């Protein structure tokens, strides 16, 4: 399969791969016996169910593994019980699955079985351009997060260098020194300030959103370039432009939230609420990605958007938002680079191994070797999870990017057709 295509990672794959018309037909079937619900209400229900399922993911749970020797104290290590802990790679992949499902159903609700001219009438004539503006900003954030994942992959390589050295038998002073050097490089790059993340030497590729023309032109150019990319392997950057040094992920999110308000008054089309919901989902997903994955300037990210609590579908999103905000407060105290579960565990494990390297004396005692073997096992587990999860996550981000571009193009085409149809003939 070409690298530009997303292969899916959950039970939502079948849903995502169907044509929009097929989705619509399945919705009609599912509505038998519930004819009192219109499309908008059904969409709200599905959004609520998806985010409720996402919010049920457990927080990080740990167990204590104990190793003993006849003449040494117990050595303990914390390992992960769940593969999809909150804010882990697996959890983020579920989040992107939720976005892709919501986006597909949103298009079915908006386009199928409806008069296309409604999208140009109040209140959609105001809400639709606002949504389109958010999508352009979301494309920038997708590219920023892709570079953040590249940075994490580089950290993974440093961890694997240390892992390879510490797995040598017999373990000698040279191997410990090599591992310590790699881990010091890892930790020093993980504690960089958010504003410096873009220029870090650990991310040696150019950032991918520039200012050659309008955001719409940039998105279109990116989509065309990506469509031509047919090589199998790790996904490349969506574009190749450099980012201005004053670009801010936090300000980008704030701009997306600036006019995000619940529709009021009479909506003759019945489509105002779905547009508001899709805007909210888009903002929440990008906000979560920025909080979790390293990217440029995330200061002030906690001034996040507020949702009306009386909306039933907003409850699960608000709950997730509050949990992430609490984790972010802890992150600011520790001055770490992001909230990704595997990344934080990698940092903790690296610090522990450096302390071990500073304290060990050669020839090493047996209990010291047993102690390091437990920590090496944990480091290997984190590297394995990153190896298995980061590339699929990157592909899902690519799919999110392409899906946003396609949807934006479809809406613009409808607006253009309406403008031509209703323009007076001179």
N, C-alpha and C positions, 0 to 999 in steps of 0.2 A: 504493500500500500504506500502511495506517495507520502512524503513527510508532511505535506500540507493538509493531510486528512487526519481527522481525529478518530481513533479506533474505539473509544469508549472505555469506561471503567466500572460500570455499575449496571444495575437492572434497568436503568433508564435508556440503555443503548438502543433497544428496539424502538422506543418512543421517539428518540432523536433522529433515527434513520428513516422514519416514514415521511412521505410527502405531507405537506400541510393539509391537503384535502383528506387524506386518510386520517389524520389527527381529528379533523372536524367530524368525520363520520363516526369515529369511535366516541367522540363527545356526545353525539346525538344518541347513540346506542346507550351510553351510560346515563343519559338523562331520562330514560323511560321510567315512568313512575315519579319523576321529579319535574314535571313540566312547568311547575310554578316558578322554577329558578331560570333566570335568563342567563345568557352567556357570561355576562359580567359577574354575576353572583357565583357561577360555577368556577370561573377563573380565580376569584378571591378565595374560594374554598380550597382549590388545589394549591395555591400559593401558601396558604396557612398550613396545610398538611405537609407540604414539602419542607418548610422551615421548622415545623414542629418535630419532624423526624430528624432533621439536622441538629436541632437543639438537644435531642435526647442522647447524642454522643457523649460518652463518659468523659469526665475530667481525667487527667493523668493519674493512673493507679499504679502502685509500685509494690514489689515484694522484696524481701531481704534474703539474699543468697549468702549462706555462711560456709566458709571453708575453714577447716581446723587442721592442725598438725599436733603431734604429740607434745611439742615443747613451745608452741607459739599461740598467741592470742588469736581469736577469730577475726577473719577479714571479711568485711561486708561490702556488698555492692547493690545498687538500686537498678533494677531492670524493669522493662516495660511489660505490662500484662496485655494491654490492648493495642491492636495494630492501628486503630483509628481514634486515638486520643484527641481531645479537643485541640484544635489548631495544629494538628499533625499534618504531614503530607497527604495521608489518606483522607483526612477530614476536609482539607482544601479541595481535593478532587471531588468529594461529594458536593461541596459548595458549588463548584463549577458545573457539575451535573444539574444541580437545582436551577442554576441560572439558565443553562441551555434548554431545559424543559420549559421553564417559565417563558422564555423568549419565543420558543416554537408555538406554545399555546396562545401567547399574546398576538402573534401574527394571524393565527387562525381566527381569533375573536375579532380582530380589527378588520380583516380583509374579506373573509368568506361570508357570502350571503348578505352582504351589506352594500349600500349605495356608496361608491367611492367618493362621491362629492361631499359626503358628510365630514370627511376629514378636513375640509376647507371651511367648515361652518363653525360658529361659536358653540362651545368653548374650545373645540379642538384646533381652531385656527391659531390659538395662542399656545395651547399645551403641546401640540405637535412640534413646532419649531424649538421649543424649550427642550423637548426630549432629544431632538436631533443635535442640538448643541451639546447636550450631555454625552451623547455617543462619541462625538469627536474627542472630547476630553477623556473619555473612557479608553479610546484607542491609544492615546498617549500613555495612560497608566498601564495598559496591557504591555506595551513595549518596555516601560520602566521595570515592571515586575519580571519580564523575561530576562532582563539584564541582571536583576537581583538573583534569579535562579542560577544564572551563569556564575555569579559570585559565590553562591553556596556550593556549586559543583567544584569550584577551585578550592574552597575550604575542605571539601571532601577529599580531594587529591592530596592535600597536605596531611590530613588525618591518615590516609592510606599509606603515605610514606612513613609516618611514625609507626603505624600498625605493622608494616613489613619489617621494620627494624626491631621492634619489640617481640616479634614472633620467632626471632632467630634463636637457635639452641646449639650450644650454650649461649646464654645472654651475656655479652661482654660490655666493657665500658664504652667501646666505640659505638655499638648499636644504641646504647642509652643516650649517648651524646647526640647522635644523629636524630633520634626520635625527639629529643628535647628541642633541638633547633627547629624541626618542622612544627612542633606544637607551639613554640614561641611565635613563629610566623603566623600560625593559625589564629592564636588568641589576640595578637596585636592587630590583625586585620579585622577581627570580629568586634573590636571595641572602638572602631572609628566612629566619629560623629556622623549623624545623618547628612549634614551638609557636605561632608567630605566624601560620602560614599561614591558619588559619581566619578571622582577623580582618583579613586583608589587604584593602585597598581594591580590589585587582585582582580579587577574587572578591566581587562586590557582591550575590550572592544568599545567602539564608539557608541554612545547612547543614540537611540533610534528615532527620536521625534524632533524634527527641525522646524524651521519657519520659512521654507521655500513655498510661499503662497499660502492659501487659506487652509484651514483644517480639513475641509471637505476634499480639496485637491490632494492633500497629503494622504488622506485615508484611501482615496481612489487609487492613487499611485502605488500605495503600499499593497493594496489588494491585487492590482495587476502584476506587480513584481512577485508577490507570493504565489500567484496562480501559475506563473512560469516556472516555479521551482518544483522540479519533479524528481529530485534525487532522494534516495532512501537513506535515512540516517537522522542524526539529531537535527531538530528544526533550527534554521538559521534566523538571524534577526529579521524582523518584519520589514524594516527599512534600514537605511545606512546613514542617516543624517545625524549630526551631533546636536546635543541639547545645550541650550544656553545655560551658563553657570547659575543664573538666577531662577531657573525653573524649579518649582516646588511642588512636590506631590501633595503636601498638605493644602496649599493654596488651590491646587487643581480640584481636590475634593470639596473644599469650601465653595468654590465657584459652581460646582455641580449641585450643591445644596442650597444655593442662595435664593432661588425662587421655587423651591420644592414645597408646595403648599397643597393641602387637600382641596379638591374642587368644591366650590360652593354654588348655590343657586340651582336653577333648573337646567338639566342637560338633556335636550331633546334627542340627541343621538344615543345616549346611554353609554358612551365610550370614554367619558372623562375619567372615571374611576380606573378602568384598566390601564389607561395611559399613565395615570399617577402611580399605580401599583408597579408598573414596569420601570418607571423612573426610580422609584424607591428601591426596587430590587437591584437595579444597575448601580445606584449609589452605594448601597450596603455592600455589595460584592466587591466593588473596587476599593471601598474604605477598608474592608477586611484584608484584602490582598496587600494594601499599602502598610497596614499595621503588622502584618505577618512576615512579609518578605522585605529585605533591605532595598531601599531606593532613596533617591535624592530628596533631602529636606522633608522630614515628617514632623517637624516641631509644631506643636499646637494641634496635633491630630485629635486630641480629646474633645475639642470643641465641635463634636460631631452633630449630625442632624437629629432633630427631634421629631418623632412621629406621634400623631394623635392616638392616645391609648384606647380610645373608645372603638377603634376599628378592630374587628375580630382577627383579621388576617395579619395585623401589625404586631400582635402580642408576641409570637415566637421570634420575630425579627428584633423587637425591643429587648427581649430576654438575652438573645445572643449578643446584641450590641453592648449591654451592660456587663456581660461576662468578659467580653474582649476589652472593654474599658478598664476593668479591674486588673486584667493581665498587663495592660499597657502601663498602668501606674507602677506596677512592680518592675516592669522593664525600665522605666525612666530612673528608678532608684538604683538599679544595677548597671545602668548605662550600657546595656547590651544592644545588639543590632536589630533584633526583630523577635517576634513572638512564636516563630515556628518551633514546634515541640522538639523535633530532632536537632535543630540548630542549638537550642538551649542545652539539651542533654550533651551534645558534642562539646560545647564550651565547658560544661561542668566536668566532663570526663577528662578533657585536655588539661584543665587546671589541676586535677587530682594526679594525673600522670607526671606533670612537671614537678609537683611537690615530691613525688616518689623519686624522680630522677635526681633531685637535689639532696635527698636524704640517703640514697643507697651508697654503700661502700663495697668495693670488690676485694676479695671474692664475696659474692652475695650470699647471704644466709638463706636457708631453705624457705623460711616463712615469708621473707621478702619476695622471693620468686613466686610463691603461691598467691601473695597479695596482688602482685602485678598481673598475674594470669587472669584474675577475675576482672580487673579493670580493662585489660586488653580485650577480653570477651565482650564487654559492654561497648567498647569503642568499635569493635568489628560489627556489632549489631547495628549501631547507628550508621556506619558506612554502608552496610547492606541495605537498610531502609532507604537511604538517599539514592543509592545506585538503582534500586528498583522503582522508586517513586518519582524522582525529579524529572526524568525525561517524559513519562506520561503526563505529568502535570504541565510541563512546558507545551506539550502537544494540545492539551485541553485549552491552554491560554491562546494558542494559535487558532483553535476552532472558535473560541469566544471572539477573538479579533475578527475573523472572517465572517462570523455570523452577524456581528454588529455592522460590518461594512455592507453586507448583502441587504439586511433589513433597512438600513438607512437609505440605500440606493432605491429599494422598492418604494419606500414612502415618498422619496423625492420624485420618483417617476409618476406616482399618483398625483402629487401636488402639481407637477408640470402639466399633466394631462387635463386636470381640472382647470388650470389657468388658461390653457388653450381653448378649452370647450366653452368657458364662460367669458372669454375676452370678446368685446364688441367688434363686429366686422366693420371696418372702415371703408 
